[in-house]
Amino acid sequence: PTNCALLFGSSKHLPKKKRKWLRSLIPREDGLIKPIKRPKFLKDAYLAESYVRSDEVSCEKVIAHVEKCFDFQSDGYSHHIVQDGLQFFKLQKGKDGSLSPQGLADMQLIINKLSNEALHSVANIVTHNRVSFEKTRPAMNKIIEDHLPQYLANLRDENDMSQLSHILTNSFSYRSNALNIATPISPKMLSSINQALNVLGTLTIQSLVAMKRKLDEISFTPKFSFVPRISRKAHMVTVIRKQCNKMISRVGESGDLPKNLAKALSVVNLYRKQELKCMDISQAEFFPFSKKAIFLQNDVLNAIWSIQKLKKGDLKLLRPILCQGSNDEMLFKTTVRRYLIDCLFECDQGDLPDEASDASTSKN
């Protein structure tokens, strides 16, 4: 009862109000969220349910469902592997096949990064599904700690090894975004790269410049400017394709996709999203953006798609935010769009400039 009061308040109608407010945040068909008045119950102090249930498997499933409903999930991480998990198979073992004390300590560090659901899977694997336990992190960690040494010592089944390998090398198995993630150049990935390079000619000069910047690992802060870029598109396409092919041939198949090349190829995907006005189009994910970067990208995309709907009153609000403006409405809209597209390509660098965030919020 105490927890319920902290989580939901004393009023029996409060949970209904909260659910109704959450439903109102679901984007409309055009991708926008209808602005509503901030409810009074948000001002009340309460204990977040995630704090109480953060170590339970069920909590992660609810979070994943909500993120999916709001299009905050990315299903394209199948191309990426977590190098932290690969280290497990290189840990030093004793004559009996069990891990050394240092190996067990290193293994525990890897396990501590796993999500609740991944921990649950590992606990079932090492116990061969023969032990019942609570689906909380402390309980599952204890089960793994007790059974893992014996499991590894008796490991003879390649199927069991592959099950553990799949969990430990899958980026979805981990809680933290700060993971050492690699992207092997598999035949499937190589095909996706070739498809991206084949459409370079359909990209704008602005997108090609962003790709070249990523390839050369040049940092860039978007700036609001009315000066258009002038460059030879055909020459840019040739240079970029040649540089990408050279990097791929240097690494070779089965090697890891260089980070700067992965970011450059991601520009193609982002360009396609904003052109097709669709966030969830099916495409290969070259670079595993963090959730924060994906949230920023979605905000900027919504802002870009809203530009044509802006009225003169909206433009007057934007001019002071961007610190300058133009009396020519079409020129101003074009410049804002070009500026936001630059921001879209740079979301992986961290926080956007303040005026970009303010402009995106204003449009949404």
N, C-alpha and C positions, 0 to 999 in steps of 0.2 A: 504493500500500500504506500509506503514512504517513497519508493522509487517511482511509482505511478504518479504520485503528486508532484514530484520533482520534474518528471518528464512531460507530463501533460497538463499539470495544474489541477486545481480542485474542481473546476467546472467540468461536468460531464459533456458539455457541448463544445469544449475547446478542441478536442481531437477532430471533430467534424469541420470546425472552422479552419483548422490547419490543413486538412486534406483538401478542402475546397480552394484554399489559397494556392496550394501546390498545383492543383489541376489548372488553375488560371495561368500558370507560368508555362504551360505547354505551348510551343510555338504554333502559330497558325499555318495554314497551307502555304502562305508566301514566305514562311521562315521567320516572321517577326513575332515578338512577344507583345501582347496588348498591355500598355502601361496601366497600372492600377495603383490605388492609394495604399500606402504602407499600412498594414493592419496593426492595431494597438498591441496585440499579444506578442509581437516581436520585441517589444520594449521590456517585456517581463523576463526576469532572470530565471533560467531553468537549467537543469543538468541535461546536456545533450545525450541522446540515447546511444550515439556512436561511442561516447566515453564509457558507458556501461557495458556495451556489447562488442567493443572493438576487437576482443580476442576470440570471438565466436565465428564459426564458419558461416552461419546463417546471415550474419551482418554483412559480410562481403557479397553474398548472393543478392541481397536487397540493394546494396550500393550499385552493383553491376547492372541490375535490372533498371534502376532509375537512370543511370548513365546511358544505357541503351535507348531508353525512351526519349532522352534529350539529345540523342545523336552525339554523345561525348565519347563513345567508344570507337576504337579503330580495329578493324578485323584484318588488317594487312600485315600483321607482325609475323606471319608464317615464314618469311624469308630470313628472319633474324634469329641468332642464337646468343645465349648468355655465356660469355667466356668463363665467368665465375663457376658455372656448373661443370664446365669441361675440366676444371682443375681437380674435381673430385676423383676423376679416373687417373690422375697423375700423382695422387698422394702416395707417400711411402707406406709400404705394408711389411708386416713381419713374415716369417717363414710359414706360419699357419694361415696366411691370407688376410689376417685382421690388420686394421690400421694401427700404426704406431701412435703413442700418446699425442705427439705433435700433429699427426694426420687426423686424429679424432678431433683435436682442438680446431684445426683448419676446417674440418667438415662441419663443426658446430657453427662456425662463423657463416658458412654458406647457408645452412639450414635456417639460421635466424633471420635471413633476408626473405625467406619464402612467405607467401601469403598463407592465410588460414586454410584455404581450400587445398593448396599444394601440400601443406603440412599434414593435412588429413589423408591425402593420397599416399604420402611417404610412410605415414604411420601404418596404414593398411598393408602396404607392400612389405615392410620389414617384419610385420607380425603375421603375414600370410592370411590376413583377414580372420584371425582366430582369437583376437583379443578385443573386448569391449572397452570403450573409454569415452570420456566427455569430449565434446568437440570444441575444446577451448585450447588456446595456445600453450598454457602451462602444462595441461594434461598431455597434449600431443607431443610436446617437446620431451617430456619425461618418458613417454612410451618409446620414442625414437632413440633417446639416449640409452635406454635399457636394452633395446633389441638390435640396434644397428650393428654393433661389433660382431655379434653372433651371426647375424644375417650375412654380413660381408665375408666372414670366415667360411661359411657354408655355400657361398654363391657359386653355383655351377651352371645355372640355367641362363642362357643368353637372352631369353625372353624377359626374365627378371631384370637383367642388366639394361635392356632397352627401355623398359618401363621407367626405371630410375633416371636413365639418361634423358628421356623425353621431358620429364618434369624439371630436371636441373638445368637444362639448356633452353627451356622455353621462357621467353621474356614475360609471358602472362603469369608465370608461376611466382613472380617476385613482387614484393610490396613497394620497393623503392624504385624511383626513376633513375637514381644515380648508379646505374649498373654498367659494367663493361660489356657492351653489346657489339657483336660482329655480324656482318652480312656476307656469307659465303657466295661466291660467284658460281652458282649452280647453272645447269643448262636452262632451267626455267627463268632464273634471274637474268641470264645473258640474253634470252629472248626478249624480256621486258626492256632491257637496256637498249637493244637494237630498235625496238618499237619506238622508244622515246627519241632516239637520235634520228629516226626516219621522219619525225614530224617537226624537226627544228625549223624548217622553212615556214611553218604555219604560225610560229611564235612572233610576238611583237619585238621590236628593237629593245624595248624596256626589259622584257623577259630575258632576251639573249644577253644583255649587259649584266643582268643579275646572275645568270648562269656563269658567265666569264669571271665575275667577281668571286663566286663560290669556288670555282676551280683554282683560282689564284690565291684563295684564302685571304682576301682583302676585306677588312672590316668596313662597315658602311652604316651611317646613321641617316635615315630618310630625312630629307629637307623639303619644305614646301617652297616651290619655285615655279615661276611662270616661263622659265627658259626651257624650250623643248630640246630633247637630245637629237643630235644629228650624227648618224653613223651609216656605214654601208652594210646593209643587212646580209647580202650574199656573202660578203667577206667574213662577217661575224659567224655565220652558220658554218662555213668551211673551217675556220680556226677552231671553233668549239668542237666540231665533230672530230677533227684531227687530234686535238688534245685529249678528248675522251677515249678514243680508240687507242692512242698511245699508252694511256694509263692502264687500260684493260689488258692490253697485250703484255705490259710489264708485270702486272700481277699474275695473269694467267688464270685459267679455269680452276676452280676449287680454292683459289686464294680469297682473301677478304676484300670486299669492296671498299676502296679508300673513302674516308669520311668526307673529304672535299668533293669527290665525284658524286657520292650519294646525295649530298646537299644540292649540288648543281642539277642533278636529274630530278630532284623533288620539285624544283622550280617548274618543270614541265607539268607535273601533276597539279600543282597549285594553279597554274595558268589555265589548265583544262577545267578545273573546278569553277573558277570565277567566270569563265566563258560560258560553260554549260549551265551555270547557276544551280549546281547540285553538289552538296557536301559529301554524299555517300556513294559517288560513282565507283564502280569496280575498277581498281587499278593496283598495280604493284607498289608497295611502299618501299622506296629506296632507303629512306632515312627514318629511324624510329623516333619521331618527335615525342617529347614529353607531353603529358596531359595539359600542362600549363600552356605550352606552345600551341597545342591543338585548340584550346579554348580561345586563345588570342586570334588564331587564324580564322576561326568561325565568326568571331565578333567582327573582324575586318571584312570578311566576305559579305556578311550581312550589311555592313556599312556601304560597301562598294555597290551592292545590288540596290541599295536604297537611294543612290544619288539622283537617278533620273526622276524620282518621285518628289524631290525637294522643291518647295515653293519659294517665292522671293523672301517670305518671312523667315524661312529656315536658313536661307543663305545669309541673311543679316546676322543670325545667331552664330553661324560658323566663322564669319570673317574675323571677329575679335578672338575667337579660340585659336585660329591659325595665324594670328598676329598680322595678317595682311589680307588684302582682297582685291577684287577687280570689279569695275562697274559692268563689264561684259559678263552676263549670266552664263553663257555657254562656255566661255573661256575659263571662268571660275570653276564650273562643274568639272570640266576636263582636267584642270590642274589638281583639283581635290581627288579625283579618281586616280590620276597618275601617282599622286603622293601616297594614297592608301594602298595601291598595288605594290609600291616599294616597301611599305610597312608589312604587307602580307609576306613578301619574300624574306623579310628579316625577323620574323617572329621567333625564330630559333635562337637569336642572339640574346634574348632576355626580354626585359620590359620595353614596350614601345615608348617613343617620345611622349611626353605628357599631352601635347596638343593632339597627337594621333588618337590616344585613348579617349580624350575628351570628345573628339570629333566622332569617333565610333559610337560612343555612348549617346551622343546627341542625336545621331541618325537613327539609332535603334529605339 
